[in-house]
Amino acid sequence: MSHILLVTSSPRGSEGLSTRYAHLLATQLAAQRPGTTLTVRDLAATPLNHIGEAYVVGRSTPPDARTVAQAEAVRLAEELVAELVEADTVVIGSAMINFGPPSSLKAWFDHVVWPGVTFRYADNSVEGLLKGKKVYLVTAAGGHFSEGPLAAWDHQSGYLKHLLGFIGLTDIEHLRVEGTAHGPEATQLALASADKALQSLLKQAA
Ligand SMILES: Cc1cc2nc3c(=O)[nH]c(=O)nc-3n(C[C@H](O)[C@H](O)[C@H](O)COP(=O)(O)O)c2cc1C
């Protein structure tokens, strides 16, 4: 049985294109695989705390020696990691905010990138511990960053792919919705291109 984890983070609510396409992808992948379980983690509707001292100190403190605040901070991170571990497919929606991902998604990564749990240092190198999962990264941006003069300003895609790869999630498909800040015609083109990419990914996965 397949298990899909859908993580969304657009702060634009129902207008969010990264959320729309990530949702379409996750639900249509699920429809292709009868019996799939879909877990949704909407980081905009239910934001995580930013990590703080309770989490950082708590995760290197033995469970029975943690304060209440430390235990709660670590419990949340464990829950988020468990959702990831359980999934064979992860769909992530990320809105570009000031050339990077939303801070809500950064907070999610700050919880799940965990030494000894999702990655480890070994033989002078780093090993990601989450293996054999498929990731679909859906990014939405007002500008056009996949090529051209603004490509170097995309601090979202490379950063997210780096973090995913760091914890072992290297099998990544990237769907971009981009250029929507350039008027209705550009938006139509962006949506048509995203629709095409969506269908192609679904076909590939079938
Ligand atoms: C607060 C804010 C900051 C943004 N910063 C950028 C930016 O740095 N570069 C860009 O190309 N678009 C930027 N945009 C436009 C969004 O990336 C665009 O609306 C995109 O579709 C957002 O993803 P979403 O549709 O999933 O919400 C910004 C939008 C907001 C609301």
The ligand as an SDF file (V2000), in Angstrom:
LIG
                    3D

 31 33  0  0  0  0  0  0  0  0999 V2000
    5.2470   38.1260    0.5990 C   0  0  0  0  0  0  0  0  0  0  0  0
    5.5240   37.7110   -0.8010 C   0  0  0  0  0  0  0  0  0  0  0  0
    6.8250   37.6940   -1.2710 C   0  0  0  0  0  0  0  0  0  0  0  0
    7.0920   37.2930   -2.5720 C   0  0  0  0  0  0  0  0  0  0  0  0
    8.3790   37.2660   -3.0130 N   0  0  0  0  0  0  0  0  0  0  0  0
    8.6450   36.9200   -4.2980 C   0  0  0  0  0  0  0  0  0  0  0  0
    9.9750   36.8930   -4.7900 C   0  0  0  0  0  0  0  0  0  0  0  0
   10.9400   37.1270   -4.0740 O   0  0  0  0  0  0  0  0  0  0  0  0
   10.1700   36.5640   -6.0780 N   0  0  0  0  0  0  0  0  0  0  0  0
    9.1410   36.2320   -6.9200 C   0  0  0  0  0  0  0  0  0  0  0  0
    9.3850   35.9090   -8.0680 O   0  0  0  0  0  0  0  0  0  0  0  0
    7.8710   36.2360   -6.4810 N   0  0  0  0  0  0  0  0  0  0  0  0
    7.6070   36.5700   -5.2000 C   0  0  0  0  0  0  0  0  0  0  0  0
    6.3160   36.5810   -4.7290 N   0  0  0  0  0  0  0  0  0  0  0  0
    5.2590   36.1080   -5.6260 C   0  0  0  0  0  0  0  0  0  0  0  0
    4.9710   34.6400   -5.3280 C   0  0  0  0  0  0  0  0  0  0  0  0
    6.1290   33.8600   -5.4420 O   0  0  0  0  0  0  0  0  0  0  0  0
    3.9200   34.1030   -6.2690 C   0  0  0  0  0  0  0  0  0  0  0  0
    2.6920   34.7670   -5.9910 O   0  0  0  0  0  0  0  0  0  0  0  0
    3.7390   32.6140   -6.1310 C   0  0  0  0  0  0  0  0  0  0  0  0
    2.6690   32.1840   -6.9440 O   0  0  0  0  0  0  0  0  0  0  0  0
    3.5200   32.2640   -4.6750 C   0  0  0  0  0  0  0  0  0  0  0  0
    3.2570   30.8900   -4.5180 O   0  0  0  0  0  0  0  0  0  0  0  0
    1.7600   30.4190   -4.2050 P   0  0  0  0  0  0  0  0  0  0  0  0
    0.9600   30.7390   -5.4430 O   0  0  0  0  0  0  0  0  0  0  0  0
    1.9110   28.9750   -3.9460 O   0  0  0  0  0  0  0  0  0  0  0  0
    1.3000   31.2000   -3.0330 O   0  0  0  0  0  0  0  0  0  0  0  0
    6.0270   36.9430   -3.4370 C   0  0  0  0  0  0  0  0  0  0  0  0
    4.7180   36.9420   -2.9450 C   0  0  0  0  0  0  0  0  0  0  0  0
    4.4680   37.3020   -1.6400 C   0  0  0  0  0  0  0  0  0  0  0  0
    3.0340   37.2790   -1.1530 C   0  0  0  0  0  0  0  0  0  0  0  0
  1  2  1  0
  2  3  1  0
  2 30  2  0
  3  4  2  0
  4  5  1  0
  4 28  1  0
  5  6  2  0
  6  7  1  0
  6 13  1  0
  7  8  2  0
  7  9  1  0
  9 10  1  0
 10 11  2  0
 10 12  1  0
 12 13  2  0
 13 14  1  0
 14 15  1  0
 14 28  1  0
 15 16  1  0
 16 17  1  0
 16 18  1  0
 18 19  1  0
 18 20  1  0
 20 21  1  0
 20 22  1  0
 22 23  1  0
 23 24  1  0
 24 25  2  0
 24 26  1  0
 24 27  1  0
 28 29  2  0
 29 30  1  0
 30 31  1  0
M  END
$$$$
